[in-house]
Amino acid sequence: MIVTTTPTMEGRKITRYLGLVSGSAIIGTSFVRDFFARVTDTIGGRSSAYEAELEKSRNTAVSEMRQKAQRLGANAVVGVRLDHEALGEKGSLLMVCATGTAVTVAD
């Protein structure tokens, strides 16, 4: 299944719009990762623990969105948008939402 952030697909014609589809993932962060992320942020550098969790949640959200599109009979999702949000007390939860339009495209 093709997933794209653009509203159209060059060289392919959208034959049916099947509706909005979305997927989301909410992942809690552990105290240990929070501690090491703060240390990394304090001394500089990147927090690989947070980056890994963000990548995992992004993949989960997109996968869920694809599955919903397939159930509608789509072979592509266009206009995809990814949103990220920290939730909970002191941002202890990470939420990623993927939304797009399920479509069928001609080959």
N, C-alpha and C positions, 0 to 999 in steps of 0.2 A: 504494500500500500504506500502510495506517495503521500508525504506530509510536507507541506510547504507554508511558509509565512506569507507568500504572495497571494493575491486574490485570484489570479489566473495562472495557467500553466502554458508557457510558450510552446507552440507546436502541437498542443492538444486542445480539444474542444470539450468544454463542460456540457454534458448532455442532460444532467438532472441535478437539481439542488435538493438534498434530502433533509437538511436542517442542521441546527446547531448541535455540536457534540462537545463534551468536556470530560476531563479527567482530573483527579486531584490526588495529592498525597500529603499527609501530615506526618511528620517524623519528629519524635522527641529527641532532644540532645541530652547526653549524659553529663553528670557533674564532672567527671574526669576530662572529657573532651572540652567542656566549657573552660575548665581550669587551664588546660594546655593552649587553648585558643587565645585566652586572655594573655598568657605569657608570650605567645607568638606575636600578638598584636602590640604588646608593650615593647618588646625588643625589636620589633620589625619583622617583616617577612609575611609569608602567606600561611593561612591555617589550612593545612591539608585535610584535617579531620572534617572541618565544615565544608570544604570543597567536595569531598567524597560524599557526604550526606546530601549536599545540594544536587550533585549529579545523580545520585540514586533516586531522590524524590522526583527530579525532572523526568528521568526515564520511566518511572512508575506512572506519572501523570500522563505522559504522552502515550504509553502503552494502553492505559485505560481508555483514553480518548479514541485510539485506533480501534479497539475492540468494540466500542459503542458504534463507531462508524461502520464497521463490518456488519454488525447486526442489522443496520439499516439498509445494507446492500451497496454501500459505497466502495469505491476502489481508490479513493483519494480524500484527503482533507486539506482544504485551502484556507488561507487567511488565519493561520494558527498564531496564537498569542500565548506567551508564557508569562505568568504573574507569580511573584514571590512575595511572601509576607511572613514576618515573625509574629507569632501568637503566644498567648499565655503569659504568665508572670515572668517578667524579665526576658521575654523572647525565648522561652524555653522550648517552644515548638516552632517548627519550620513548615510552612505550607506552600506548595507549588500547585498552581492550577494551569492546565492547558485547555484552551478552547479554540474551536475552529468550525468550519462549515463542511459537513460531509457531502460529497458529490460523487457522481459517476463521470468519468472522462472516457472519450473515445480514443482508441489507439492510433 
